[in-house]
Amino acid sequence: MNDKNIKSGRVNQKLKTQKKILETAREMLVSNKDFSLDDVAAQMQISRATIYRYYANIDILCLDVAISMTNKDPEDFTEYVRGMTLSQSLLYVQDYFNNLVQEHENQFRKYLSLVLDKSVKGESAIAHRGGRRPRTLEIVMKPFQTELDDQTYINLKNVVTLLCGIEPLISNKDVSGLNNEQSNELLKWALEMILRGVEADMAEKTNPTL
């Protein structure tokens, strides 16, 4: 098993644990009873240390639950992108997440502000993120994994994550003064340019004499 598969396995296990935390917290929210991170951990029969690695406080967890209820399940993307090329699949994922954050912009901004507040206080921001974009991209890119070298696979997954979601929307609107439509067009153009380069590189490696 190569390093890419080992790393992917670890990421998938962490994401499964986080998904279970969200499902448990969602069930507890439905009960309309107050609960803490410790209560969620006890319900799941995991340690306090484990749940605190994923969520710093109950506010971030509850907001993540609310956001997760607006999201498609990452596993379902296998069907959504069936028959698409790698580029088409990645553009589909980008379009989905960019439209999602625009529909729920205030909610996503609130969530990001809570996470950034934790990072300012010296905590690792990555520990409090939902990880939906990387998880979705892992699933969408899996059928094409053997067509990409390890570094290209990692770079492509990271750059698509960079070009969708709340962070680029904030930059485009608050810094560049773009509206939602202009932001989407710019981000799509950027990803298309990158994908053309990747496709050209793949073609050259497949047919070096061309």
N, C-alpha and C positions, 0 to 999 in steps of 0.2 A: 504494500500500500504506500503510495507516494505521499509527500508532505501535504499536497493540496487536498487529498482525500481525508487525511487525518484531521486537518484543520477544519474541513467542512463538517466532519462528523462531530467534532466538539461544538462547533457553532450550532448545529442542528439540535444537539442535546440541550444546550442552554436555551434555545428558542422554545423547545418543547416544555421545559420547566417554566419559562415565562408565560407561555400560553396557558398552562395549568393554573398558574397564579391568577391570571386574568379571569379565567373561567370561574375559579373559586370565589374571587372577589365580586364578580358579577352576580353570582348566586346569593352572596351575602347582602349585596346592595338591594336586590329584589325583596329581601325579607324586611327591609326598612328598619333594621336594627343598627345601632352604632357598633362599629368594630374597629379594631386596630390591626397593624401589621402582624402583631403577635397572634391575634385571633386567626388571621388567615393562615399563618404558619402552622398553628395548632390544628386547624381544620385539614390541612394538607399533610400533616405529620412530617413536616420538614423543620429544620432548625431555624432559629431566629437569625443566625448568621447568614444562612442561605437567602432568606427573603430580603434581608437588608442589602445584599449584594445587588439585588435587582431594583429595589425601591427604597429611597431614603426616608420617605414618610407616607402616611396614608393619603395625603392630598394628591401626590403625584400618581399613586396607584389608582385612585378613583378617577382622576382625569384621564389616565391611560385607558381605563376600562371604557369610559365614555367615548373616547376616540376610536377604540378598537371596534365598538359597535357600529361605527360608520364605515369601517373598512371591509373590503372583500377578504375572505380567508386566503392567505398566500397559496395554499395548496390548490385552490380552485383555478389559479392562473394556468395550470397545466391544460385545462380545457379551453380557457379563453384564447390562448395563443396557439392552439393546435393547428398545424399546417402552415404556420408563419415561419419566415426565415428568422435568423438571429436578429438582424437589424429591425425587422418588423415587430418582433416580440419586445425588444427593448424600447422602441418608440411607443408601443402600446402601453407598457408599464409606466413610462414617463408621463404620457398623456393622462393616464388614470390618476396617478398621485398628484399631478399638478392641478387637475380639475377638482380632486377631492379636497385639497387644502384651501382652494378658493371658495368652495361651498361651505367650509367650516373654518374660515380663516381665524376668527376671534378665538375659537376653541384651541386651535393649534398654536396661536401666538401665546395664549395663556400657559399652555403646556410647556412651550419652549422657555418662557420666562421663569417657570419654576425650576426647570433643569439648569438653566444658566445661573440662577441664584445659588444652586448647590455647587456649581463649578467655581463660582467666585469665592465660596467659602472653603475651597480646597478639596472638594470631593470630585471624584471622577464623573464627568458628565455622561460618558458612554454607559455607565452602570445604570442610568436612569432613563435611557432611551428605549423606545418600543422595538426597534430593530426590524420594522416591517418591510422597509425597502430592501435591505440586504437579504432578508429571508425570501422575499418574493423573487428577487433577482437570482438567488441560488437555485430556485425551482425552475425559473424560466430558462436559465442558461445551462442547466444540467444536460439537456440533449446535445448541446454543442461543445461540451467540455473537452472532448478529445480533438476538436478542430482548432483549439487555441492553446498556445503555450502557457505555462503557469503564470508568468508575469502579465501577459496580455489579458488573461482571464481575470486576474485580480484588479488590474488597472481599469478594465472595462466595467466591472461590477462597481468599483468605487466611483468612477466618473459619472455613471448613470445615477447613482445615489446622490452625487453632488448636484446634478442637473434637474432634480425634481424634489418636491417637498416644500416645507415652509421656509427653509433658509434662503433658497434663491428667490422665492417670491418676495420676501422681506427686502432683500438687496435690490431687486428690480423696482419695487414700488417705492420704498423709503429712501433709497439712495439715488437711483436713476430716474425716478419719477414716471415709470411706466405704468400702464393699466394692466388688468389681468390678461387681456387678449395679447397685448404687446409682449408681456412677460412670457406667455406660452410660446409665441412665435419665435422669440429670441432663443429660448431654451431648446426648442425643437431644432432650430437651425444649428445650434452649437453641437447637439448630439448627432445630427445628420452629417456634419463635417467630420466628426471623430469617427463615425461608423464607416464613412467612405475610405478613410485612411486605413482602418482595420481591415476592411474588405480587400483593399488593394494589396496590403501586406500579406494577407492570407493567400490571395491569388498568385502573388509572386513566389511564395514559398511552395505552393502546389505545382506551379509551372515556371520554374526559374529561367527557362529559356525564352519566355514571352517578353 
